[in-house]
Amino acid sequence: MNKITIAIDGFSSTGKSTVAKRLAKALGYIYVDSGAMYRAVTLYAMQNDLIKKDCFDKQQLIAQLKDIKISFKFNEELGFAEVYLNGQNVEKTIRTLEVSQFVSQVATVSEVREQLVFQQQNLGKDKGVVMDGRDIGTVVFPEAKLKLFMTASAEQRAQRRYDELIERGDDVKFDDVLKNVQSRDHIDSTREDSPLMKAEDAIEVDNSNLNLDEQFELIYNLAKDKISESN
């Protein structure tokens, strides 16, 4: 049976990664979290004092891109691949609100995007991949057989993100999470290089009123239909 490439784009905290992981597992495909790659670069920048609340040394980050090695290693216990930055497991660290506050700024740097898009295209060159992010269907895999664009209200997305962080034990306030979601929406949608936008042939999925199972069933059926068409 022929395998296809599935691109899932959308706003932050729409559950792209959650459904993409589940979809990849159900189809026996490889899952790639492109957002985690940008988060890993952001964490590197933070660790090396290249980005702070009041400054961002883009040129130094660009100069050090060659020193940033990002990899994914499958964790059988968890059932998905975790992110490693220069050999260190950073899966939990990159999901913090602190990293979220800077990741959209880092993602605006053309040199960062160029390097990560190259890596992402290599990961998906043999198809049989589910990848989520901001520009997967428009830039990374414009020829993807199935493109999805996920959306929901900012308040709904902030509530989901807040619940997730609280469950992890993070000390956060809902208003701060909402402001972060709104700020990221603005930066992601207005950046010059590969702004967040719905591909012309993408199917929009508004999951504001869908639970995880309903959302998965909808997307899984769309994927099965596209796979059938390709055989």
Steps between C-alpha positions, in 0.01 A plus 500: 500500500635841404581738781426872492630814665263667747556866589322648802527877548319742727513740788679426827324274752248359254608146587697445179769291667253290698294399199808465276663254743182295525446505124856391426471212747167385352639509145844361583658824375791705632402804708710818489425793731649792306401742777720307741796569273441877523454465875833318525678781313326749731617309807856506366474877452371541856771278648767703322355841592417580137140587571347673801194710571664820374750377240554241227845450346388355166845518340662294775223243477548478123876462550444216747240305302770256395543408867133411549425130452135397529390136496198287584524175696203270538401429861321165508361568847337827390414384150650799316833650406657746743708801398873516567712814482872432460455156654283612793133407542311832502149370435355648820715814515399626155129487592524764775333840477847661517598336171156577353556870563798509263442225243301713253780759495760234427277355228504833314873466428533394135826311554344295780199416284719410203706252700203339673290477182790317334511251788122458496493430126768233545296337776198477270663420167378137504140597586313309770537801727268719706653841571345793681602865522429840350622467140499126428233509229617829350882474512635167627264266311297705251424176311366317807207277414304606809525849650312603810473843660393493864343790682301590812427817697794658684318460832433132439861438402632692800279295734634175355858620530442627855347166608793314347759714681317481834474121467878490450548697818600833343416819691318709238207742477225468238534864391870449431427192291228685305734793431765254380253330263387834357857627464611184320199520267601852401869423449436172316245658265690820418863387469655558159649153457246217468215656699230278642228466240256242376612329179245539220436125490501447879193376686417726796420327828349723770523291815356758741209267573661162432644268762823309427323185381262690270788696353707186445218310332439788260866530403561124491213455253635783282842330499357160410308653210815669363704180539232305311506756221877459459479123450 
